[in-house]
Amino acid sequence: MGQRPSHVKPPQHLSKSPPVPKPAPAAPATDPLDPTRYGDWERKGVAVDF
């Protein structure tokens, strides 16, 4: 991400954005037949990946 040019200033009323929280690590799947194990999703009982 580039730097803002020095002549461009943010509005006075604009507050600083809070830092974006880091996502929690995913827990490994314990069920060997879990459809999300390989990045697939289940919809109405059918595993799909797109």
MOPAC internal coordinates of N, CA, C and O (Angstrom, degrees):
PM7 1SCF
backbone

  N    0.0000 0     0.00 0     0.00 0    0    0    0
  C    1.4493 1     0.00 0     0.00 0    1    0    0
  C    1.5164 1   107.98 1     0.00 0    2    1    0
  O    1.2310 1   121.10 1   -46.12 1    3    2    1
  N    1.3120 1   115.49 1   133.88 1    3    2    1
  C    1.4499 1   120.03 1  -177.57 1    5    3    2
  C    1.5144 1   112.82 1   -80.39 1    6    5    3
  O    1.2310 1   121.62 1   -12.12 1    7    6    5
  N    1.2981 1   114.51 1   167.88 1    7    6    5
  C    1.4614 1   121.11 1   178.24 1    9    7    6
  C    1.5209 1   109.55 1   -88.39 1   10    9    7
  O    1.2310 1   121.02 1   -31.93 1   11   10    9
  N    1.3263 1   115.66 1   148.07 1   11   10    9
  C    1.4542 1   121.99 1   176.57 1   13   11   10
  C    1.5278 1   108.02 1   -70.44 1   14   13   11
  O    1.2310 1   119.82 1   -42.12 1   15   14   13
  N    1.3407 1   117.96 1   137.88 1   15   14   13
  C    1.4648 1   119.41 1   176.34 1   17   15   14
  C    1.5275 1   110.64 1   -58.96 1   18   17   15
  O    1.2310 1   120.39 1   -30.79 1   19   18   17
  N    1.3005 1   116.86 1   149.21 1   19   18   17
  C    1.4681 1   121.21 1  -174.31 1   21   19   18
  C    1.5274 1   112.82 1   -63.83 1   22   21   19
  O    1.2310 1   119.13 1   154.71 1   23   22   21
  N    1.3269 1   119.26 1   -25.29 1   23   22   21
  C    1.4604 1   121.15 1  -179.15 1   25   23   22
  C    1.5349 1   112.84 1   -83.54 1   26   25   23
  O    1.2310 1   119.88 1   171.54 1   27   26   25
  N    1.3378 1   117.84 1    -8.46 1   27   26   25
  C    1.4662 1   121.57 1   179.76 1   29   27   26
  C    1.5258 1   108.31 1   -97.86 1   30   29   27
  O    1.2310 1   120.87 1   -60.69 1   31   30   29
  N    1.3133 1   115.95 1   119.31 1   31   30   29
  C    1.4639 1   121.51 1  -178.27 1   33   31   30
  C    1.5209 1   109.58 1  -116.05 1   34   33   31
  O    1.2310 1   119.54 1   -36.19 1   35   34   33
  N    1.3527 1   118.48 1   143.81 1   35   34   33
  C    1.4713 1   120.03 1   176.15 1   37   35   34
  C    1.5285 1   109.92 1   -72.04 1   38   37   35
  O    1.2310 1   120.06 1   -23.16 1   39   38   37
  N    1.3378 1   117.50 1   156.84 1   39   38   37
  C    1.4682 1   119.97 1   177.69 1   41   39   38
  C    1.5302 1   110.56 1   -60.49 1   42   41   39
  O    1.2310 1   120.53 1   -29.43 1   43   42   41
  N    1.3267 1   116.59 1   150.57 1   43   42   41
  C    1.4609 1   122.01 1  -178.43 1   45   43   42
  C    1.5214 1   111.96 1   -62.48 1   46   45   43
  O    1.2310 1   119.89 1   144.39 1   47   46   45
  N    1.3480 1   117.81 1   -35.61 1   47   46   45
  C    1.4566 1   121.25 1  -176.22 1   49   47   46
  C    1.5377 1   112.96 1   -79.37 1   50   49   47
  O    1.2310 1   120.12 1   170.96 1   51   50   49
  N    1.3080 1   117.37 1    -9.04 1   51   50   49
  C    1.4551 1   121.29 1  -177.65 1   53   51   50
  C    1.5332 1   110.02 1   -78.05 1   54   53   51
  O    1.2310 1   120.80 1   -56.08 1   55   54   53
  N    1.3322 1   116.07 1   123.92 1   55   54   53
  C    1.4671 1   119.31 1   178.78 1   57   55   54
  C    1.5237 1   109.75 1   -89.97 1   58   57   55
  O    1.2310 1   120.76 1   -18.80 1   59   58   57
  N    1.3044 1   116.16 1   161.20 1   59   58   57
  C    1.4548 1   121.34 1  -179.93 1   61   59   58
  C    1.5269 1   109.58 1   -70.29 1   62   61   59
  O    1.2310 1   120.25 1   -41.88 1   63   62   61
  N    1.3071 1   117.13 1   138.12 1   63   62   61
  C    1.4691 1   121.57 1  -179.32 1   65   63   62
  C    1.5214 1   110.43 1   -72.46 1   66   65   63
  O    1.2310 1   120.21 1   -40.07 1   67   66   65
  N    1.3508 1   117.21 1   139.93 1   67   66   65
  C    1.4598 1   119.17 1   176.87 1   69   67   66
  C    1.5358 1   109.80 1   -70.93 1   70   69   67
  O    1.2310 1   119.71 1   -23.92 1   71   70   69
  N    1.3127 1   118.17 1   156.08 1   71   70   69
  C    1.4674 1   119.28 1   179.42 1   73   71   70
  C    1.5305 1   110.88 1   -65.79 1   74   73   71
  O    1.2310 1   121.02 1   -31.59 1   75   74   73
  N    1.3035 1   115.65 1   148.41 1   75   74   73
  C    1.4637 1   121.37 1   179.66 1   77   75   74
  C    1.5253 1   108.12 1   -79.14 1   78   77   75
  O    1.2310 1   119.70 1   -52.08 1   79   78   77
  N    1.3489 1   118.18 1   127.92 1   79   78   77
  C    1.4661 1   119.63 1  -179.16 1   81   79   78
  C    1.5268 1   111.13 1   -69.47 1   82   81   79
  O    1.2310 1   120.75 1   -32.20 1   83   82   81
  N    1.3170 1   116.17 1   147.80 1   83   82   81
  C    1.4619 1   121.03 1   177.98 1   85   83   82
  C    1.5235 1   108.76 1   -81.06 1   86   85   83
  O    1.2310 1   119.72 1   -39.04 1   87   86   85
  N    1.3317 1   118.14 1   140.96 1   87   86   85
  C    1.4653 1   120.07 1   179.34 1   89   87   86
  C    1.5259 1   111.12 1   -68.46 1   90   89   87
  O    1.2310 1   121.21 1   -30.78 1   91   90   89
  N    1.3180 1   115.30 1   149.22 1   91   90   89
  C    1.4644 1   120.65 1   177.91 1   93   91   90
  C    1.5262 1   108.64 1   -71.89 1   94   93   91
  O    1.2310 1   119.84 1   -35.56 1   95   94   93
  N    1.3205 1   117.91 1   144.44 1   95   94   93
  C    1.4639 1   119.10 1   178.33 1   97   95   94
  C    1.5256 1   110.86 1   -64.76 1   98   97   95
  O    1.2310 1   120.93 1   -35.22 1   99   98   97
  N    1.3085 1   115.83 1   144.78 1   99   98   97
  C    1.4644 1   121.39 1  -179.78 1  101   99   98
  C    1.5224 1   109.90 1   -75.13 1  102  101   99
  O    1.2310 1   121.38 1   -40.51 1  103  102  101
  N    1.3189 1   114.96 1   139.49 1  103  102  101
  C    1.4624 1   120.07 1   176.92 1  105  103  102
  C    1.5299 1   108.90 1   -79.47 1  106  105  103
  O    1.2310 1   119.55 1   -40.21 1  107  106  105
  N    1.3178 1   118.46 1   139.79 1  107  106  105
  C    1.4613 1   119.67 1   179.19 1  109  107  106
  C    1.5341 1   110.90 1   -65.75 1  110  109  107
  O    1.2310 1   120.97 1   -34.49 1  111  110  109
  N    1.3091 1   115.75 1   145.51 1  111  110  109
  C    1.4657 1   121.05 1   179.45 1  113  111  110
  C    1.5226 1   109.74 1   -72.54 1  114  113  111
  O    1.2310 1   121.08 1   -45.57 1  115  114  113
  N    1.3100 1   115.54 1   134.43 1  115  114  113
  C    1.4637 1   119.75 1   179.49 1  117  115  114
  C    1.5146 1   111.77 1   -95.41 1  118  117  115
  O    1.2310 1   120.19 1   157.40 1  119  118  117
  N    1.3373 1   117.24 1   -22.60 1  119  118  117
  C    1.4617 1   121.51 1   179.92 1  121  119  118
  C    1.5276 1   108.74 1   -87.59 1  122  121  119
  O    1.2310 1   119.36 1   -59.93 1  123  122  121
  N    1.3369 1   118.82 1   120.07 1  123  122  121
  C    1.4749 1   119.84 1  -178.48 1  125  123  122
  C    1.5305 1   113.27 1   -66.00 1  126  125  123
  O    1.2310 1   119.67 1   162.09 1  127  126  125
  N    1.3324 1   118.23 1   -17.91 1  127  126  125
  C    1.4624 1   120.60 1  -179.80 1  129  127  126
  C    1.5303 1   112.17 1  -101.24 1  130  129  127
  O    1.2310 1   120.20 1  -167.25 1  131  130  129
  N    1.3127 1   117.23 1    12.75 1  131  130  129
  C    1.4562 1   121.56 1  -179.93 1  133  131  130
  C    1.5275 1   109.18 1   -66.12 1  134  133  131
  O    1.2310 1   119.38 1   -58.63 1  135  134  133
  N    1.3539 1   118.78 1   121.37 1  135  134  133
  C    1.4718 1   120.04 1  -176.73 1  137  135  134
  C    1.5243 1   113.47 1   -66.25 1  138  137  135
  O    1.2310 1   119.79 1   157.24 1  139  138  137
  N    1.3368 1   118.01 1   -22.76 1  139  138  137
  C    1.4616 1   119.07 1  -179.79 1  141  139  138
  C    1.5226 1   112.00 1   -82.35 1  142  141  139
  O    1.2310 1   120.31 1   178.83 1  143  142  141
  N    1.3215 1   117.02 1    -1.17 1  143  142  141
  C    1.4625 1   120.82 1  -179.03 1  145  143  142
  C    1.5316 1   111.43 1   -60.74 1  146  145  143
  O    1.2310 1   120.20 1   144.86 1  147  146  145
  N    1.3267 1   117.22 1   -35.14 1  147  146  145
  C    1.4570 1   121.39 1  -178.56 1  149  147  146
  C    1.5280 1   112.39 1  -106.05 1  150  149  147
  O    1.2310 1   120.29 1  -159.67 1  151  150  149
  N    1.3379 1   117.05 1    20.33 1  151  150  149
  C    1.4530 1   120.07 1   179.79 1  153  151  150
  C    1.5163 1   113.06 1    86.03 1  154  153  151
  O    1.2310 1   119.27 1  -171.57 1  155  154  153
  N    1.3296 1   118.99 1     8.43 1  155  154  153
  C    1.4568 1   122.39 1   177.60 1  157  155  154
  C    1.5274 1   109.03 1   -85.61 1  158  157  155
  O    1.2310 1   120.54 1   -16.28 1  159  158  157
  N    1.3004 1   116.57 1   163.72 1  159  158  157
  C    1.4529 1   122.83 1   176.70 1  161  159  158
  C    1.5129 1   108.35 1  -125.12 1  162  161  159
  O    1.2310 1   121.00 1   -25.72 1  163  162  161
  N    1.3091 1   115.69 1   154.28 1  163  162  161
  C    1.4591 1   120.67 1  -179.71 1  165  163  162
  C    1.5195 1   108.81 1  -107.95 1  166  165  163
  O    1.2310 1   121.03 1   -48.79 1  167  166  165
  N    1.3454 1   115.64 1   131.21 1  167  166  165
  C    1.4715 1   121.46 1   177.20 1  169  167  166
  C    1.5048 1   108.01 1  -134.37 1  170  169  167
  O    1.2310 1   120.51 1   -63.54 1  171  170  169
  N    1.3176 1   116.63 1   116.46 1  171  170  169
  C    1.4649 1   123.69 1  -178.77 1  173  171  170
  C    1.5291 1   110.93 1    55.55 1  174  173  171
  O    1.2310 1   120.51 1  -140.51 1  175  174  173
  N    1.3214 1   116.64 1    39.49 1  175  174  173
  C    1.4628 1   121.26 1   176.05 1  177  175  174
  C    1.5048 1   115.28 1    84.75 1  178  177  175
  O    1.2310 1   119.92 1  -179.60 1  179  178  177
  N    1.3516 1   117.76 1     0.40 1  179  178  177
  C    1.4558 1   121.17 1  -178.27 1  181  179  178
  C    1.5307 1   108.22 1  -114.98 1  182  181  179
  O    1.2310 1   120.30 1   -50.24 1  183  182  181
  N    1.3309 1   117.04 1   129.76 1  183  182  181
  C    1.4591 1   120.90 1   177.72 1  185  183  182
  C    1.5206 1   109.51 1   -78.03 1  186  185  183
  O    1.2310 1   121.09 1   -50.24 1  187  186  185
  N    1.3295 1   115.52 1   129.76 1  187  186  185
  C    1.4750 1   120.90 1  -179.95 1  189  187  186
  C    1.5279 1   108.57 1  -130.27 1  190  189  187
  O    1.2310 1   120.96 1   -28.07 1  191  190  189
  N    1.3017 1   115.78 1   151.93 1  191  190  189
  C    1.4657 1   120.00 1   173.86 1  193  191  190
  C    1.5247 1   108.17 1  -143.80 1  194  193  191
  O    1.2310 1   121.53 1   -70.18 1  195  194  193
  N    1.2967 1   114.68 1   109.82 1  195  194  193
  C    1.4614 1   120.80 1   176.89 1  197  195  194
  C    1.4900 1   110.06 1  -152.14 1  198  197  195
  O    1.2310 1   120.10 1   180.00 1  199  198  197

